[in-house]
Structure formats: C-alpha cells, structure tokens
Amino acid sequence: MAGGNFMATNCSGAALKRCSSQIVCAHGNPEAIFQKTMHLWRVNVLLLAGAVLAGVIVGIGAYRQRYRHHPITRFVFLGATTLFLPILSSVVSTVRSRYSDFAITYEMEDDLELLSAVVARCHMGNQVILVLWAFFVQIMMINTSTVVSTDDREGPSKGPPFEVLVQGAWTLYLGASLMRVSILLVILVFLVAPIAVVSAKLALKFYAFEKARCSFALGRNPGLIFGYMRQLRAQEANQNGVPPVSEGTSPPPPPKLLVMGEEENQVKVQPRGYEFKDDSGSIVAVTLDRVWQMDSLLPISTPQQKDWCLSFALFKLLRCRFARYNLTTAGSMGTLTFFRSLLLQKDDEHDGSRVFRVIADEHSFLHDYYYSSLPISYSKRCLPILSIFTSLLSICYCIFIASIAISDIIYYSAGSETQVRCRVWCIEQSLAAESTSYNSGRHYYDYVPLLFLLVSVVIAEVRDMASYICSNWTKVALICRYVNRASSQHSFCMQKWVSLLVLHPRKTPPVLARRLLCLPDQKWKVKVPAAVKVGIIEAVRGLINGRCLSNGAESLQESELGQSFHWACNGNKGTSETILIWHIATCILEVKHPYQTNQEQTSSQNSISNHKIAATHLSRYCAYLMSWCPDLLSDNKEWIKSRYEAVKMEAGCALAELPAAGSVLMPEDDEYQQLVDHLSENSKHEVLNDGVKLGKQLVEMINEEETAWKLLANFWSEMILHVAPSENLKGHSEAIARGGELVTLLWALLFHAGIVSRPGEDEGGDATSDVSFGVL
C-alpha cells in the first residue's frame, strides 16, 4: 500500500514541542502508526479478493452446468458465492463511520502524571464504492442463479434461491448503513438506482417461476403431452391406423405434435395427467403439421425452420420420458412412422446429418430447460422483453458508474487524492497544536477493482440478453407466432424479424456475440465425422427394416467371412468384455494397416478411409465410455471399471519391453508382428488373449483391407446402437448437463424410432429410478 505525507506537527509552547519530539523519537514515523491503527491494508486486500471472487462468480456461473461433474469447479463456485458477502461485511465494519476518530496516547517517561497524545479525525473515501460493490455482485448472483420449473414426476423444481433474498436484504442493510448523508442526488444515484435494478430482476425471476410452474406449456407440460398423445392415438385408430413406412415410399404427412400454444386451450384433469377438453380434435395450439404448411404461408420458409419446430416437439416427448410416462403404449403411430421416414430419407448430405441436427437441437432445448433460467421467461410473452429491458438498465447504470470512476482516475492522476484523509492534532495536557494534514492510500485501490467488477457485470448482462435474442426458443416462438396469427402473415415487420433471427443466423451481429461469449446454443454442435454418421444411420435403417438389435452379431451374419468371427460375440461375455475384445482387435488391425499419407486418394482408397474412420472412432468411443462413463453402458458399473482397468494393466505389462514404434529396433514393417508376439507371450488375461486372437484372425483371413475395415465399421455401428437403449435416466441427464454424449443422442434417436430396450429386456426396466436435474 502506498503511503501518504505526514508533516511534522507544529506544536505551540514548550510542552507541545516536547510532546511531538518524544513521540517521534520513541515510536518512529506516526504514518506507520495510523496505517496500522486504521487497517487500511486489510481493506485493500479484501477489496482485491472481492474482485477475484466476482470474476469467479461470473465465469463459473456462466458455464457451471457443463462442468458440474467436476468437484473442484463446484467447490470453487460455492466458495466464491459464500465468501463474498462476509468479505464485504468485514470491509464495511472497518469503514462503517463516514468520520472516524483515532487516538494514540503515550505516557511521558520523566513524569507519569503527564500524558501526551496524537489525535486524528479521518475521512474514509470509499463508502460509496462499497455500496456499489454490494449491489453489483447481487446483480451477478441473480443472473447466474438457475431457476427450473418441472413436473413432479421429473423431480423437484428449482425456484429462485432463498439465499438471494437474504443476500438482497443484507445488501440493502449494508448500503443504508454506509449512506449516512443528506445529499438527495447521491442517495438516488448510489442507493435507490441499484436497489431498483436488483428488485426488478428478483421480481421478474419470482414471477416467471410462478407462471412457469402453473403453465401447461412448461411446468405441467409432460402430463398434458402424455394425455394428448393418447388422444392422438385414439384419433388414428378411428382413421384405420397409419400405414407402415419403408424405404423408397413417399414420406407420410407430419403428425399433429404440439409445438407451442398449449395455454390457448382448455384442459381437464385425468387420473394420469391432463387432456384437452375439446374432443373433436380441433386444437388451437400450433402443431407440427401446421408448421409443415409454411411453404404456402411464409415466402422465406426453409427446412431449418421446420427442423427447429420438430426438435422442439420431440423435446416435449423426451420430457415425458424423463417424467417416466410410458409413451411406448400411449404414443402416436403417426409420430413413429414420420420419424422413421426421416431416417430412411436420403438427404442432400447422404450421411444423416439432418437427423443428427434435429436430435442435437432437441438436446439443446432439454439442456436449457433443466439447467438454465431461460425457458421460464417464455411463460409470458412480455417476460423476455422485460428481462432484456432490465439488462439494458443494468448496463447503462454500469456505464454511468464506469464513466464517473474513469473521470475521477484521470482527474486525480496528477494530484494527491488518497483513500484516507485525516486532520491530526498533538495534545499535551490542556494544550493542543494546530491541525496538520495526513493522507494515506491511493485511490487506484478503490477504482481498479470497481472497474473490473463493472466489466464482469456488463459481460454477464450482455450474455443474458444475447441468450434471448439468439436462442432457438425465440426462433421457435417467432415461427409459431407467425403461423398462428393470420393477421401477421403479410406483415412486413414480422417477416423481417423472422428473416433476421431465423433465416440468416450465421451473418447476424447477435450470433457474432454468441460466438464471442460461447452461448449455450453453440455448445451442442456434436462433432461426429461424416463416415461415423453414415455408418450409424445405415445401422438404424437396418433396424427399421427388420434387423434385430444385437451386439454386432447381426452384421457378422450378413457375410460368410463375418460368420467366422461370430465366436467373439457369443458366450457368456457381457457387453463390456465384447467391446474390449473388438477394441483390441481394431487396434491391432490399425497397426497392420496404418493411415497412408502423401498419396492421391482413389475411390477405393476413399472407401477404405471412410470405413476405417468409422471403425476406429467408434471403437475408441466405446472404450472411452468404459473408462469415463460406465454408467451409460448396460453392464454393472463396478464390473466395467474393474475389467477395463485389469485389461489395461495387463496390456501395459505385456508391452513394457516392446521397442518404441518407428525406432531402429522396431522397423515399421515389423510393428504388427512384434506387437502380436509380445501380447501373445506375456499376457494371461482371457479378454486380452481373445482380442489378440481376433486381431490375428482378421489379418490372416481377410486379404483385402477394405473388406476388413467394412466388417469392423458395420460391427461398431451396430454395437453403439446396442449400448444406447437404457432406462438410466439419471446417467443421461448428467451427460446432458456436462455437454452431451454421442450415446445420449443415439438414446434419444432410438426412443423416437420406437426402440427403448434391447431384445429380452423388460421395457419397464429401471424406469422408476430417481431423476434429479440438480444445479449448483
């Protein structure tokens, strides 16, 4: 901490001269004495710590749901939110009074009855800044709090945290205790204005939560969707059912899945949920079939708009799954047929990218609903606008305070403005010297942390605003509003809004901000190679066309060569052991046929490369699931971890003496043979030996590399579909919270395709297991 200037006290009279000289000689510089007495160093350290904690709250608060499975992240965030107000309270207790009196008294050595003292009255200049600190951090805590409204069967709702109210009351107390001034303008600017912003944000949170909790479009939506699907199934039965779909046939019409507008209909309570009162089938809400008719209504309609609405409708069906409603018996056959037709269609990319985009967007809606406060704002149409308006007010106020702080820094940069200004007197018995000035601390210690805090608040507010403007929720709401209101179908203003937010999202400034701030919509881009998607979609099409869901055995039965490897899928081996055996064999084949570089790719080589990419990527991903996400597989979690670790340790010991690849001791041509020899001679684990045996068999029995990689690509595409069906709702909800998994996308895809369990498993399974969409 920088010190100020302490001028020698000019006492009048012999006694005062003796007072001043003896105090200075006996106790040194009085500047150090006052700094120690006023604890200014502690104030500065605590202010700096508060600035760091504010940055932690904003940074982790924006991304904590994606990383909530990391204990360290959870601990740091909870620690920051817990410690900030106690730290601020400690600072307030140090500088509570606007004017503070300090006295240092000394006994004179030559005469114990005579006392002398140095007395100071100090003005602490950072009271207003502390008030602003309290309110700005309160705004950040409100922005980073997660509010979720769910059905009772999904788990408990997460309302606005009670601690926010307590912290708000305490913040108000801190501000009132420090603002003991009579200047009306200062009270309005530095106390009333931030209180108004904080109160408006809290009121909006509570109002939106209460509306969402009672809304049939949000909180009570799964029960209504379940009842509506039963009504839709009954209507289809009265219309002599829905014809089955097959490859090459014309796609069926879209079903009447609910997209938005459930609140526009009257609802009645049923024993197992809710149903619409209108039995004639005339639903006022926007349904998927109406969206598919936009070509005749909306001149700027694109397939992407329809896919957003389809993802939103499927998201509501997936919420029913998490709420443990059994849609396999109450679902719509028209919905199943329509979704299967999408899987059978050959899109322009020929790799199933459209279906993957639909499911990825569905997961983004699910993540937003369970792990953010964004969806509750759509319980009323005016709430997103009001939320953006309050954020604008907060940003404007931050800019106003920042301009004052910067102007003060510039104004006082050449002067001697300090944190503490004191008037000092030397007193000897009944005599007092004239006061002198004493200043301590630099104003930078107040303003620099404040500016850092202001930047953090602005970032949080801009991110909050951009989440509304760029969200898929807003896009779907605009599309449904356009479809539902015939009066706006020819509205130029509405078309411009839809064009801006829907048709050209990659060219609009809000999306540039989204890329800069990494908003939730961009988190859900699943980076899956095209070859992998082609293999998976082909395997799904095989299931739709009648193939059984198996652990790869069905794909091996399709060729004579494949039947020779059927032993590696049979027996009493669990799914985890089968994955390990085939993963080892895939790695051995990859050593035998490494990737070729610096050569022109012919059509045959491209085919080999695509099959190899699909096989190696899916093989490594399945091994990754065993290592990091064993709860998403069908076998026991502890069994999977123990088998994986045992095989990994055995392989490491067997290859400990193997020379490094590419070294003089191991030429590239001999890598395969030495690898197989070392594993065969030094390994005793059954799974590892079976993997080596299968790898050697693949190399020796299949002469053409393309045939070998095609066989493995088909096997792994079928295997990843085999492990995807699951009733482990908790595991998939946690996977969605941390950013999603490929197996979770396939789990949802198979659910919409009507595949919810493996052959021989009870479809009820573990469906009653608890699901908790917890937040930090």
Buried (B, 14 or more C-beta within 10 A) or exposed (E): BEBBEBEEBEBEEEBBBBBBEBBBEEEEEBBEBBBEBBBBBEBBBBBBBBBEBBBBBBBBBBBBBBBBEEEEBBEBBEEBBEBBBEBBBBBBEBBBBEEBEBEBEBEBEEEEEEBBBBBBBBBBBBBBBBBBBBBBBBBBBBBBBBBBBBBEBBBEBBBBBEBBEEBBEBBBEBBEBBBEBEEEEEBEBBBEBBBBBBEBBBEBBBBBBBBBBEBBBBBBBBBBBBBBBBBBBBBBEEEEEBEEBEEEEEEBBBBBBBBBBBBEBEBEEEEEBBBBEBEEEEBBBBBBBBBBEBEEBBEEBBEBBBBBBBBBBBBBBBBBBBBBBBBBEBBBBBBBBBBBBBBBEEEEEEBBBBBBBBBBBBBBBBBBBBBBBBBBBBBBEEBBEBBBBBBEBBBEBBEEBBEBBEEBBEEBEEEEBBBBBBBBBBBBEEBBBEBBEBBBBBBBBBBBBBBBBBBBBBBBBBBBBBBBBBBBBBBBBBBBBBBBEEEBBEEEEBBEBBEBBBBEBEEBEBBEBBEEBEBBBEBBEBEBBBBBBBBBBBBBBBBBEEBEBBBBBBBBBEBEBBEBBEBBBEEEBBBBBBBBBBBBBBBBBBBBBEEEEEEEEEEEBEBBBBBBBBBBBBBBBBBEBBEEBBBBBBBBBEBBBEBBEBBBEBBEEBBEEBBEEEEEEBEEEEBBEBBBEBBBEBBEBEBBBBBBBBBBBBBEEBEEBBBBBBBBBBBBBBBBBBBBBBBBBBBBBBBBBBBBBBBBBBBBBBBBBBBBBBEEEEEEBEBEEEBEBBBB
